[in-house]
């Protein structure tokens, strides 16, 4: 965290950095502040040289971590078959139906496709 109440993410790998930066720029361009009540951090700054992103801090429920996000399509290696859906249903439990709706809205409104869907990226309030 910085003194401006923002979070810093440092990358060691350029591809992931560029994917996440592109996703945050798309989020900004499409004015996606939240989806179905899930807040999305705002990009506040970046350094291509240092591969560093600065973003706003959001609280649950929220959608985080776009390092595994792809613009405009879901890559073949991340296809969502029946086995994937079963694994995610077990991981998310009762929240899976809502998580699927958040994912779908991100894909429709942002044309952003998450390849690493997990409970660390789509955070629900504790029950």
QUIMO-V18393 format. One record per backbone hydrogen bond with DSSP energy under -1.0 kcal/mol. CO is the residue of the C=O (numbers start at 1). NH is the residue of the N-H. Records with the same first field share a line. If there is no record, write none. Layout:
CO = NH + NH
This chain:
2 = 5
6 = 2
7 = 55
9 = 53
13 = 17
14 = 18
15 = 19
16 = 20
17 = 21
18 = 22
19 = 23
20 = 24
21 = 25
22 = 26
23 = 27
24 = 28
25 = 29
26 = 30
27 = 32
28 = 31
31 = 33
33 = 40
35 = 38
38 = 35
39 = 63
42 = 56
45 = 54
47 = 51 + 52
51 = 11
52 = 47
53 = 9
54 = 44 + 45
55 = 7
61 = 39
62 = 123
66 = 69
68 = 115
70 = 113
75 = 78
76 = 79
81 = 85
82 = 86
83 = 87
84 = 88
85 = 89
86 = 90
87 = 91
88 = 92
89 = 93
92 = 95
93 = 96
95 = 99
96 = 100
97 = 101
98 = 102
99 = 103
100 = 104
101 = 105
102 = 106
103 = 107
104 = 108
105 = 109
106 = 110 + 112
111 = 72
113 = 70
118 = 121 + 122
121 = 64
123 = 62
